[in-house]
Amino acid sequence: MISIDLANDVEIAKELQDYLKSKGIDSHLEAAEIKIDKTAFDLKIFKSFLKYTKRTKHSVKKINPKLFLISISVGVEDLGMGTCEICGLVDFEEQLFSHRWTHGI
């Protein structure tokens, strides 16, 4: 069984279920998650759904072979966070300032 998590967006979940039905794919809606009775699934159908519904901010991620996530990606910068240029640590800007000192910068 394949699961598609829609990040608690019930409206888009209903639209996706209708879209899948129009493509001849049976699915079950549980809150904001869709279940499909298949063992493998190509994410192209989800990308075509996003294009069809003009949801340009949304993206599809394959979390594992049986779980997909459709959501709006938010960058760490939008949350007031940053990344250490040396080691890649992600933290709030205030903590990064002192963290960078551990690298000698």
Biopython code that builds the backbone (N, CA, C, O; Angstrom):
import numpy as np
from Bio.PDB.StructureBuilder import StructureBuilder

atoms = [
    (1, "MET", "N", (0.834, -1.175, 0.000)),
    (1, "MET", "CA", (0.000, 0.000, 0.000)),
    (1, "MET", "C", (0.882, 1.243, 0.000)),
    (1, "MET", "O", (1.870, 1.316, 0.731)),
    (2, "ILE", "N", (0.516, 2.214, -0.824)),
    (2, "ILE", "CA", (1.244, 3.478, -0.935)),
    (2, "ILE", "C", (0.489, 4.552, -0.166)),
    (2, "ILE", "O", (-0.739, 4.620, -0.235)),
    (3, "SER", "N", (1.226, 5.404, 0.578)),
    (3, "SER", "CA", (0.626, 6.526, 1.304)),
    (3, "SER", "C", (1.142, 7.833, 0.735)),
    (3, "SER", "O", (2.322, 7.970, 0.414)),
    (4, "ILE", "N", (0.234, 8.791, 0.616)),
    (4, "ILE", "CA", (0.608, 10.134, 0.187)),
    (4, "ILE", "C", (0.199, 11.082, 1.296)),
    (4, "ILE", "O", (-0.990, 11.283, 1.546)),
    (5, "ASP", "N", (1.187, 11.664, 1.962)),
    (5, "ASP", "CA", (0.944, 12.617, 3.046)),
    (5, "ASP", "C", (0.851, 14.008, 2.428)),
    (5, "ASP", "O", (1.737, 14.422, 1.680)),
    (6, "LEU", "N", (-0.224, 14.725, 2.743)),
    (6, "LEU", "CA", (-0.434, 16.050, 2.173)),
    (6, "LEU", "C", (-0.277, 17.158, 3.210)),
    (6, "LEU", "O", (-0.888, 18.220, 3.090)),
    (7, "ALA", "N", (0.530, 16.912, 4.211)),
    (7, "ALA", "CA", (0.910, 17.917, 5.213)),
    (7, "ALA", "C", (-0.309, 18.611, 5.825)),
    (7, "ALA", "O", (-0.343, 19.835, 5.952)),
    (8, "ASN", "N", (-1.304, 17.812, 6.198)),
    (8, "ASN", "CA", (-2.523, 18.297, 6.852)),
    (8, "ASN", "C", (-3.368, 19.238, 6.005)),
    (8, "ASN", "O", (-4.183, 19.984, 6.548)),
    (9, "ASP", "N", (-3.197, 19.220, 4.701)),
    (9, "ASP", "CA", (-4.002, 20.051, 3.803)),
    (9, "ASP", "C", (-5.146, 19.191, 3.248)),
    (9, "ASP", "O", (-4.980, 18.501, 2.242)),
    (10, "VAL", "N", (-6.303, 19.239, 3.913)),
    (10, "VAL", "CA", (-7.442, 18.406, 3.555)),
    (10, "VAL", "C", (-7.995, 18.788, 2.183)),
    (10, "VAL", "O", (-8.440, 17.921, 1.431)),
    (11, "GLU", "N", (-7.968, 20.073, 1.857)),
    (11, "GLU", "CA", (-8.491, 20.543, 0.567)),
    (11, "GLU", "C", (-7.729, 19.927, -0.606)),
    (11, "GLU", "O", (-8.337, 19.404, -1.539)),
    (12, "ILE", "N", (-6.409, 19.991, -0.554)),
    (12, "ILE", "CA", (-5.609, 19.420, -1.644)),
    (12, "ILE", "C", (-5.723, 17.893, -1.658)),
    (12, "ILE", "O", (-5.631, 17.269, -2.716)),
    (13, "ALA", "N", (-5.925, 17.295, -0.479)),
    (13, "ALA", "CA", (-6.099, 15.840, -0.417)),
    (13, "ALA", "C", (-7.353, 15.424, -1.177)),
    (13, "ALA", "O", (-7.328, 14.449, -1.927)),
    (14, "LYS", "N", (-8.439, 16.151, -0.989)),
    (14, "LYS", "CA", (-9.681, 15.844, -1.710)),
    (14, "LYS", "C", (-9.512, 16.042, -3.214)),
    (14, "LYS", "O", (-9.997, 15.244, -4.015)),
    (15, "GLU", "N", (-8.819, 17.116, -3.585)),
    (15, "GLU", "CA", (-8.571, 17.373, -5.009)),
    (15, "GLU", "C", (-7.720, 16.272, -5.632)),
    (15, "GLU", "O", (-7.983, 15.839, -6.753)),
    (16, "LEU", "N", (-6.697, 15.820, -4.901)),
    (16, "LEU", "CA", (-5.837, 14.756, -5.414)),
    (16, "LEU", "C", (-6.620, 13.455, -5.554)),
    (16, "LEU", "O", (-6.452, 12.731, -6.536)),
    (17, "GLN", "N", (-7.463, 13.160, -4.590)),
    (17, "GLN", "CA", (-8.262, 11.946, -4.689)),
    (17, "GLN", "C", (-9.165, 11.996, -5.925)),
    (17, "GLN", "O", (-9.295, 10.999, -6.635)),
    (18, "ASP", "N", (-9.787, 13.144, -6.185)),
    (18, "ASP", "CA", (-10.620, 13.295, -7.389)),
    (18, "ASP", "C", (-9.782, 13.151, -8.654)),
    (18, "ASP", "O", (-10.218, 12.536, -9.627)),
    (19, "TYR", "N", (-8.580, 13.719, -8.638)),
    (19, "TYR", "CA", (-7.681, 13.639, -9.788)),
    (19, "TYR", "C", (-7.283, 12.189, -10.058)),
    (19, "TYR", "O", (-7.295, 11.733, -11.201)),
    (20, "LEU", "N", (-6.932, 11.474, -8.991)),
    (20, "LEU", "CA", (-6.558, 10.065, -9.149)),
    (20, "LEU", "C", (-7.729, 9.252, -9.687)),
    (20, "LEU", "O", (-7.543, 8.376, -10.532)),
    (21, "LYS", "N", (-8.930, 9.538, -9.201)),
    (21, "LYS", "CA", (-10.123, 8.827, -9.671)),
    (21, "LYS", "C", (-10.337, 9.079, -11.164)),
    (21, "LYS", "O", (-10.718, 8.169, -11.899)),
    (22, "SER", "N", (-10.090, 10.323, -11.614)),
    (22, "SER", "CA", (-10.249, 10.647, -13.035)),
    (22, "SER", "C", (-9.228, 9.912, -13.904)),
    (22, "SER", "O", (-9.435, 9.737, -15.105)),
    (23, "LYS", "N", (-8.118, 9.480, -13.282)),
    (23, "LYS", "CA", (-7.078, 8.725, -13.989)),
    (23, "LYS", "C", (-7.258, 7.214, -13.825)),
    (23, "LYS", "O", (-6.417, 6.429, -14.263)),
    (24, "GLY", "N", (-8.377, 6.811, -13.181)),
    (24, "GLY", "CA", (-8.665, 5.387, -13.008)),
    (24, "GLY", "C", (-7.915, 4.731, -11.878)),
    (24, "GLY", "O", (-7.728, 3.514, -11.881)),
    (25, "ILE", "N", (-7.474, 5.527, -10.894)),
    (25, "ILE", "CA", (-6.718, 5.001, -9.757)),
    (25, "ILE", "C", (-7.592, 5.077, -8.508)),
    (25, "ILE", "O", (-7.993, 6.162, -8.087)),
    (26, "ASP", "N", (-7.884, 3.922, -7.922)),
    (26, "ASP", "CA", (-8.675, 3.885, -6.694)),
    (26, "ASP", "C", (-7.813, 4.294, -5.506)),
    (26, "ASP", "O", (-6.656, 3.890, -5.393)),
    (27, "SER", "N", (-8.395, 5.101, -4.624)),
    (27, "SER", "CA", (-7.668, 5.551, -3.442)),
    (27, "SER", "C", (-8.639, 5.728, -2.284)),
    (27, "SER", "O", (-9.855, 5.788, -2.468)),
    (28, "HIS", "N", (-8.067, 5.812, -1.085)),
    (28, "HIS", "CA", (-8.851, 5.999, 0.134)),
    (28, "HIS", "C", (-8.296, 7.229, 0.854)),
    (28, "HIS", "O", (-7.088, 7.351, 1.058)),
    (29, "LEU", "N", (-9.194, 8.135, 1.235)),
    (29, "LEU", "CA", (-8.794, 9.350, 1.926)),
    (29, "LEU", "C", (-8.971, 9.172, 3.430)),
    (29, "LEU", "O", (-10.053, 8.814, 3.896)),
    (30, "GLU", "N", (-7.909, 9.422, 4.183)),
    (30, "GLU", "CA", (-7.938, 9.389, 5.649)),
    (30, "GLU", "C", (-7.345, 10.697, 6.142)),
    (30, "GLU", "O", (-6.126, 10.870, 6.141)),
    (31, "ALA", "N", (-8.203, 11.622, 6.565)),
    (31, "ALA", "CA", (-7.803, 12.976, 6.975)),
    (31, "ALA", "C", (-7.089, 13.645, 5.790)),
    (31, "ALA", "O", (-7.712, 13.876, 4.754)),
    (32, "ALA", "N", (-5.813, 13.953, 5.926)),
    (32, "ALA", "CA", (-5.064, 14.568, 4.826)),
    (32, "ALA", "C", (-4.028, 13.597, 4.282)),
    (32, "ALA", "O", (-2.939, 14.002, 3.875)),
    (33, "GLU", "N", (-4.369, 12.325, 4.279)),
    (33, "GLU", "CA", (-3.477, 11.298, 3.745)),
    (33, "GLU", "C", (-4.269, 10.378, 2.826)),
    (33, "GLU", "O", (-5.387, 9.968, 3.139)),
    (34, "ILE", "N", (-3.669, 10.067, 1.693)),
    (34, "ILE", "CA", (-4.326, 9.205, 0.715)),
    (34, "ILE", "C", (-3.598, 7.869, 0.667)),
    (34, "ILE", "O", (-2.368, 7.815, 0.652)),
    (35, "LYS", "N", (-4.370, 6.806, 0.643)),
    (35, "LYS", "CA", (-3.828, 5.447, 0.548)),
    (35, "LYS", "C", (-4.209, 4.869, -0.812)),
    (35, "LYS", "O", (-5.350, 4.991, -1.258)),
    (36, "ILE", "N", (-3.233, 4.238, -1.461)),
    (36, "ILE", "CA", (-3.451, 3.608, -2.763)),
    (36, "ILE", "C", (-3.040, 2.140, -2.643)),
    (36, "ILE", "O", (-1.952, 1.827, -2.160)),
    (37, "ASP", "N", (-3.915, 1.257, -3.082)),
    (37, "ASP", "CA", (-3.643, -0.182, -2.992)),
    (37, "ASP", "C", (-2.723, -0.636, -4.121)),
    (37, "ASP", "O", (-3.149, -1.356, -5.025)),
    (38, "LYS", "N", (-1.483, -0.220, -4.067)),
    (38, "LYS", "CA", (-0.463, -0.645, -5.024)),
    (38, "LYS", "C", (0.829, -0.846, -4.268)),
    (38, "LYS", "O", (1.001, -0.320, -3.168)),
    (39, "THR", "N", (1.737, -1.603, -4.853)),
    (39, "THR", "CA", (3.020, -1.834, -4.191)),
    (39, "THR", "C", (4.110, -0.897, -4.705)),
    (39, "THR", "O", (5.119, -0.696, -4.028)),
    (40, "ALA", "N", (3.922, -0.322, -5.888)),
    (40, "ALA", "CA", (4.890, 0.626, -6.439)),
    (40, "ALA", "C", (4.123, 1.713, -7.173)),
    (40, "ALA", "O", (3.056, 1.463, -7.732)),
    (41, "PHE", "N", (4.675, 2.924, -7.166)),
    (41, "PHE", "CA", (3.984, 4.042, -7.780)),
    (41, "PHE", "C", (4.999, 5.051, -8.270)),
    (41, "PHE", "O", (6.012, 5.292, -7.612)),
    (42, "ASP", "N", (4.732, 5.640, -9.419)),
    (42, "ASP", "CA", (5.627, 6.630, -10.009)),
    (42, "ASP", "C", (5.175, 8.024, -9.588)),
    (42, "ASP", "O", (3.988, 8.337, -9.680)),
    (43, "LEU", "N", (6.091, 8.857, -9.133)),
    (43, "LEU", "CA", (5.692, 10.173, -8.665)),
    (43, "LEU", "C", (5.349, 11.145, -9.793)),
    (43, "LEU", "O", (4.972, 12.283, -9.513)),
    (44, "LYS", "N", (5.468, 10.739, -11.050)),
    (44, "LYS", "CA", (5.092, 11.599, -12.173)),
    (44, "LYS", "C", (3.621, 11.992, -12.110)),
    (44, "LYS", "O", (3.259, 13.104, -12.497)),
    (45, "ILE", "N", (2.773, 11.091, -11.627)),
    (45, "ILE", "CA", (1.345, 11.390, -11.530)),
    (45, "ILE", "C", (1.106, 12.538, -10.555)),
    (45, "ILE", "O", (0.212, 13.357, -10.769)),
    (46, "PHE", "N", (1.904, 12.603, -9.479)),
    (46, "PHE", "CA", (1.748, 13.688, -8.512)),
    (46, "PHE", "C", (2.250, 15.004, -9.089)),
    (46, "PHE", "O", (1.648, 16.054, -8.863)),
    (47, "LYS", "N", (3.342, 14.951, -9.829)),
    (47, "LYS", "CA", (3.858, 16.156, -10.470)),
    (47, "LYS", "C", (2.868, 16.687, -11.501)),
    (47, "LYS", "O", (2.686, 17.899, -11.626)),
    (48, "SER", "N", (2.227, 15.779, -12.240)),
    (48, "SER", "CA", (1.237, 16.227, -13.223)),
    (48, "SER", "C", (0.016, 16.817, -12.517)),
    (48, "SER", "O", (-0.598, 17.752, -13.033)),
    (49, "PHE", "N", (-0.346, 16.285, -11.341)),
    (49, "PHE", "CA", (-1.445, 16.847, -10.551)),
    (49, "PHE", "C", (-1.111, 18.268, -10.128)),
    (49, "PHE", "O", (-1.950, 19.160, -10.255)),
    (50, "LEU", "N", (0.102, 18.497, -9.625)),
    (50, "LEU", "CA", (0.503, 19.831, -9.188)),
    (50, "LEU", "C", (0.512, 20.812, -10.356)),
    (50, "LEU", "O", (0.124, 21.970, -10.203)),
    (51, "LYS", "N", (0.952, 20.352, -11.511)),
    (51, "LYS", "CA", (0.954, 21.197, -12.705)),
    (51, "LYS", "C", (-0.481, 21.494, -13.145)),
    (51, "LYS", "O", (-0.806, 22.631, -13.487)),
    (52, "TYR", "N", (-1.328, 20.477, -13.136)),
    (52, "TYR", "CA", (-2.729, 20.614, -13.542)),
    (52, "TYR", "C", (-3.479, 21.595, -12.634)),
    (52, "TYR", "O", (-4.317, 22.361, -13.109)),
    (53, "THR", "N", (-3.182, 21.574, -11.342)),
    (53, "THR", "CA", (-3.864, 22.449, -10.389)),
    (53, "THR", "C", (-3.106, 23.762, -10.150)),
    (53, "THR", "O", (-3.499, 24.563, -9.302)),
    (54, "LYS", "N", (-2.027, 23.975, -10.894)),
    (54, "LYS", "CA", (-1.225, 25.209, -10.829)),
    (54, "LYS", "C", (-0.690, 25.504, -9.418)),
    (54, "LYS", "O", (-0.673, 26.649, -8.967)),
    (55, "ARG", "N", (-0.266, 24.459, -8.755)),
    (55, "ARG", "CA", (0.330, 24.609, -7.423)),
    (55, "ARG", "C", (1.851, 24.642, -7.576)),
    (55, "ARG", "O", (2.533, 23.641, -7.358)),
    (56, "THR", "N", (2.361, 25.800, -7.951)),
    (56, "THR", "CA", (3.779, 25.935, -8.254)),
    (56, "THR", "C", (4.664, 25.947, -7.006)),
    (56, "THR", "O", (5.858, 25.665, -7.098)),
    (57, "LYS", "N", (4.098, 26.266, -5.847)),
    (57, "LYS", "CA", (4.895, 26.298, -4.618)),
    (57, "LYS", "C", (5.061, 24.911, -4.001)),
    (57, "LYS", "O", (5.955, 24.698, -3.181)),
    (58, "HIS", "N", (4.210, 23.975, -4.388)),
    (58, "HIS", "CA", (4.262, 22.621, -3.824)),
    (58, "HIS", "C", (5.322, 21.772, -4.523)),
    (58, "HIS", "O", (5.679, 22.017, -5.675)),
    (59, "SER", "N", (5.808, 20.782, -3.806)),
    (59, "SER", "CA", (6.739, 19.826, -4.399)),
    (59, "SER", "C", (6.407, 18.429, -3.880)),
    (59, "SER", "O", (5.712, 18.271, -2.877)),
    (60, "VAL", "N", (6.914, 17.429, -4.579)),
    (60, "VAL", "CA", (6.687, 16.033, -4.206)),
    (60, "VAL", "C", (8.020, 15.433, -3.793)),
    (60, "VAL", "O", (9.022, 15.565, -4.496)),
    (61, "LYS", "N", (8.015, 14.775, -2.652)),
    (61, "LYS", "CA", (9.224, 14.095, -2.182)),
    (61, "LYS", "C", (8.887, 12.635, -1.921)),
    (61, "LYS", "O", (7.858, 12.319, -1.324)),
    (62, "LYS", "N", (9.758, 11.757, -2.372)),
    (62, "LYS", "CA", (9.607, 10.335, -2.088)),
    (62, "LYS", "C", (10.386, 10.059, -0.811)),
    (62, "LYS", "O", (11.617, 10.040, -0.820)),
    (63, "ILE", "N", (9.672, 9.847, 0.281)),
    (63, "ILE", "CA", (10.305, 9.628, 1.576)),
    (63, "ILE", "C", (10.902, 8.221, 1.637)),
    (63, "ILE", "O", (12.035, 8.037, 2.081)),
    (64, "ASN", "N", (10.138, 7.250, 1.194)),
    (64, "ASN", "CA", (10.600, 5.877, 1.050)),
    (64, "ASN", "C", (9.726, 5.246, -0.040)),
    (64, "ASN", "O", (8.807, 5.906, -0.525)),
    (65, "PRO", "N", (9.972, 4.007, -0.440)),
    (65, "PRO", "CA", (9.208, 3.432, -1.557)),
    (65, "PRO", "C", (7.689, 3.409, -1.371)),
    (65, "PRO", "O", (6.953, 3.284, -2.350)),
    (66, "LYS", "N", (7.216, 3.526, -0.136)),
    (66, "LYS", "CA", (5.778, 3.449, 0.111)),
    (66, "LYS", "C", (5.177, 4.733, 0.671)),
    (66, "LYS", "O", (3.998, 4.759, 1.023)),
    (67, "LEU", "N", (5.977, 5.805, 0.758)),
    (67, "LEU", "CA", (5.482, 7.060, 1.324)),
    (67, "LEU", "C", (5.963, 8.250, 0.502)),
    (67, "LEU", "O", (7.159, 8.416, 0.262)),
    (68, "PHE", "N", (4.997, 9.081, 0.071)),
    (68, "PHE", "CA", (5.280, 10.311, -0.648)),
    (68, "PHE", "C", (4.775, 11.482, 0.192)),
    (68, "PHE", "O", (3.816, 11.339, 0.951)),
    (69, "LEU", "N", (5.418, 12.632, 0.053)),
    (69, "LEU", "CA", (5.009, 13.846, 0.747)),
    (69, "LEU", "C", (4.799, 14.940, -0.281)),
    (69, "LEU", "O", (5.683, 15.227, -1.088)),
    (70, "ILE", "N", (3.617, 15.551, -0.246)),
    (70, "ILE", "CA", (3.331, 16.705, -1.094)),
    (70, "ILE", "C", (3.137, 17.885, -0.147)),
    (70, "ILE", "O", (2.236, 17.884, 0.692)),
    (71, "SER", "N", (3.999, 18.894, -0.295)),
    (71, "SER", "CA", (3.956, 20.034, 0.619)),
    (71, "SER", "C", (4.642, 21.239, -0.011)),
    (71, "SER", "O", (5.231, 21.154, -1.089)),
    (72, "ILE", "N", (4.547, 22.355, 0.691)),
    (72, "ILE", "CA", (5.283, 23.557, 0.304)),
    (72, "ILE", "C", (6.578, 23.541, 1.102)),
    (72, "ILE", "O", (6.555, 23.553, 2.333)),
    (73, "SER", "N", (7.692, 23.515, 0.410)),
    (73, "SER", "CA", (8.986, 23.490, 1.087)),
    (73, "SER", "C", (9.305, 24.870, 1.655)),
    (73, "SER", "O", (9.088, 25.892, 1.004)),
    (74, "VAL", "N", (9.819, 24.875, 2.871)),
    (74, "VAL", "CA", (10.198, 26.113, 3.534)),
    (74, "VAL", "C", (11.685, 26.033, 3.827)),
    (74, "VAL", "O", (12.152, 25.070, 4.436)),
    (75, "GLY", "N", (12.417, 27.025, 3.401)),
    (75, "GLY", "CA", (13.857, 27.050, 3.645)),
    (75, "GLY", "C", (14.185, 27.429, 5.078)),
    (75, "GLY", "O", (13.385, 28.075, 5.756)),
    (76, "VAL", "N", (15.347, 27.032, 5.532)),
    (76, "VAL", "CA", (15.749, 27.346, 6.903)),
    (76, "VAL", "C", (15.843, 28.856, 7.115)),
    (76, "VAL", "O", (15.625, 29.339, 8.226)),
    (77, "GLU", "N", (16.163, 29.592, 6.071)),
    (77, "GLU", "CA", (16.272, 31.042, 6.179)),
    (77, "GLU", "C", (14.922, 31.670, 6.531)),
    (77, "GLU", "O", (14.865, 32.668, 7.249)),
    (78, "ASP", "N", (13.836, 31.081, 6.023)),
    (78, "ASP", "CA", (12.502, 31.592, 6.305)),
    (78, "ASP", "C", (12.110, 31.403, 7.767)),
    (78, "ASP", "O", (11.172, 32.040, 8.244)),
    (79, "LEU", "N", (12.811, 30.544, 8.469)),
    (79, "LEU", "CA", (12.529, 30.280, 9.880)),
    (79, "LEU", "C", (13.501, 31.011, 10.801)),
    (79, "LEU", "O", (13.513, 30.771, 12.008)),
    (80, "GLY", "N", (14.316, 31.903, 10.234)),
    (80, "GLY", "CA", (15.294, 32.627, 11.040)),
    (80, "GLY", "C", (16.503, 31.791, 11.384)),
    (80, "GLY", "O", (17.188, 32.055, 12.373)),
    (81, "MET", "N", (16.773, 30.778, 10.568)),
    (81, "MET", "CA", (17.894, 29.894, 10.825)),
    (81, "MET", "C", (18.939, 30.053, 9.732)),
    (81, "MET", "O", (18.696, 30.687, 8.706)),
    (82, "GLY", "N", (20.086, 29.476, 9.966)),
    (82, "GLY", "CA", (21.170, 29.510, 8.988)),
    (82, "GLY", "C", (21.984, 28.237, 9.073)),
    (82, "GLY", "O", (21.709, 27.357, 9.888)),
    (83, "THR", "N", (22.998, 28.152, 8.213)),
    (83, "THR", "CA", (23.839, 26.970, 8.134)),
    (83, "THR", "C", (25.296, 27.368, 8.313)),
    (83, "THR", "O", (25.747, 28.361, 7.743)),
    (84, "CYS", "N", (26.026, 26.600, 9.098)),
    (84, "CYS", "CA", (27.451, 26.825, 9.271)),
    (84, "CYS", "C", (28.162, 26.491, 7.961)),
    (84, "CYS", "O", (27.965, 25.416, 7.395)),
    (85, "GLU", "N", (28.980, 27.409, 7.492)),
    (85, "GLU", "CA", (29.675, 27.231, 6.229)),
    (85, "GLU", "C", (30.743, 26.139, 6.293)),
    (85, "GLU", "O", (31.129, 25.599, 5.256)),
    (86, "ILE", "N", (31.216, 25.813, 7.470)),
    (86, "ILE", "CA", (32.282, 24.831, 7.638)),
    (86, "ILE", "C", (31.737, 23.411, 7.761)),
    (86, "ILE", "O", (32.169, 22.514, 7.037)),
    (87, "CYS", "N", (30.786, 23.203, 8.677)),
    (87, "CYS", "CA", (30.349, 21.829, 8.962)),
    (87, "CYS", "C", (28.908, 21.529, 8.557)),
    (87, "CYS", "O", (28.491, 20.371, 8.584)),
    (88, "GLY", "N", (28.145, 22.553, 8.183)),
    (88, "GLY", "CA", (26.778, 22.327, 7.747)),
    (88, "GLY", "C", (25.742, 22.304, 8.856)),
    (88, "GLY", "O", (24.575, 22.018, 8.589)),
    (89, "LEU", "N", (26.133, 22.598, 10.101)),
    (89, "LEU", "CA", (25.191, 22.639, 11.214)),
    (89, "LEU", "C", (24.099, 23.658, 10.918)),
    (89, "LEU", "O", (24.386, 24.770, 10.473)),
    (90, "VAL", "N", (22.844, 23.281, 11.166)),
    (90, "VAL", "CA", (21.715, 24.190, 10.999)),
    (90, "VAL", "C", (21.240, 24.600, 12.381)),
    (90, "VAL", "O", (20.922, 23.754, 13.216)),
    (91, "ASP", "N", (21.194, 25.913, 12.617)),
    (91, "ASP", "CA", (20.767, 26.428, 13.916)),
    (91, "ASP", "C", (20.291, 27.863, 13.731)),
    (91, "ASP", "O", (20.402, 28.425, 12.642)),
    (92, "PHE", "N", (19.760, 28.456, 14.805)),
    (92, "PHE", "CA", (19.351, 29.848, 14.738)),
    (92, "PHE", "C", (20.586, 30.726, 14.588)),
    (92, "PHE", "O", (21.666, 30.388, 15.073)),
    (93, "GLU", "N", (20.412, 31.857, 13.908)),
    (93, "GLU", "CA", (21.545, 32.734, 13.598)),
    (93, "GLU", "C", (22.341, 33.122, 14.845)),
    (93, "GLU", "O", (23.570, 33.180, 14.795)),
    (94, "GLU", "N", (21.658, 33.386, 15.962)),
    (94, "GLU", "CA", (22.355, 33.776, 17.198)),
    (94, "GLU", "C", (23.304, 32.674, 17.676)),
    (94, "GLU", "O", (24.431, 32.958, 18.083)),
    (95, "GLN", "N", (22.850, 31.424, 17.627)),
    (95, "GLN", "CA", (23.685, 30.309, 18.057)),
    (95, "GLN", "C", (24.797, 30.025, 17.044)),
    (95, "GLN", "O", (25.889, 29.599, 17.422)),
    (96, "LEU", "N", (24.523, 30.260, 15.772)),
    (96, "LEU", "CA", (25.552, 30.032, 14.747)),
    (96, "LEU", "C", (26.737, 30.965, 14.929)),
    (96, "LEU", "O", (27.877, 30.587, 14.660)),
    (97, "PHE", "N", (26.472, 32.177, 15.381)),
    (97, "PHE", "CA", (27.559, 33.132, 15.581)),
    (97, "PHE", "C", (28.582, 32.562, 16.562)),
    (97, "PHE", "O", (29.785, 32.596, 16.300)),
    (98, "SER", "N", (28.100, 32.038, 17.692)),
    (98, "SER", "CA", (29.043, 31.464, 18.672)),
    (98, "SER", "C", (29.578, 30.113, 18.188)),
    (98, "SER", "O", (30.720, 29.767, 18.491)),
    (99, "HIS", "N", (28.792, 29.359, 17.456)),
    (99, "HIS", "CA", (29.254, 28.075, 16.944)),
    (99, "HIS", "C", (30.436, 28.253, 15.998)),
    (99, "HIS", "O", (31.391, 27.477, 16.030)),
    (100, "ARG", "N", (30.364, 29.268, 15.167)),
    (100, "ARG", "CA", (31.451, 29.502, 14.190)),
    (100, "ARG", "C", (32.796, 29.709, 14.886)),
    (100, "ARG", "O", (33.848, 29.412, 14.321)),
    (101, "TRP", "N", (32.750, 30.219, 16.113)),
    (101, "TRP", "CA", (33.985, 30.428, 16.874)),
    (101, "TRP", "C", (34.693, 29.092, 17.120)),
    (101, "TRP", "O", (35.919, 29.058, 17.222)),
    (102, "THR", "N", (33.942, 27.996, 17.216)),
    (102, "THR", "CA", (34.584, 26.704, 17.463)),
    (102, "THR", "C", (35.430, 26.278, 16.273)),
    (102, "THR", "O", (36.322, 25.442, 16.411)),
    (103, "HIS", "N", (35.155, 26.847, 15.108)),
    (103, "HIS", "CA", (35.953, 26.561, 13.914)),
    (103, "HIS", "C", (37.091, 27.573, 13.738)),
    (103, "HIS", "O", (37.928, 27.434, 12.846)),
    (104, "GLY", "N", (37.106, 28.579, 14.590)),
    (104, "GLY", "CA", (38.175, 29.572, 14.498)),
    (104, "GLY", "C", (37.888, 30.700, 13.522)),
    (104, "GLY", "O", (38.807, 31.376, 13.060)),
    (105, "ILE", "N", (36.612, 30.906, 13.207)),
    (105, "ILE", "CA", (36.291, 32.032, 12.317)),
    (105, "ILE", "C", (35.741, 33.200, 13.097)),
    (105, "ILE", "O", (35.417, 34.234, 12.514)),
]
sb = StructureBuilder()
sb.init_structure("model")
sb.init_model(0)
sb.init_chain("A")
sb.init_seg("    ")
for serial, (resi, resn, name, xyz) in enumerate(atoms, 1):
    if name == "N":
        sb.init_residue(resn, " ", resi, " ")
    sb.init_atom(name, np.array(xyz, "f"), 0.0, 1.0, " ", f" {name:<3s}", serial, name[0])
structure = sb.get_structure()
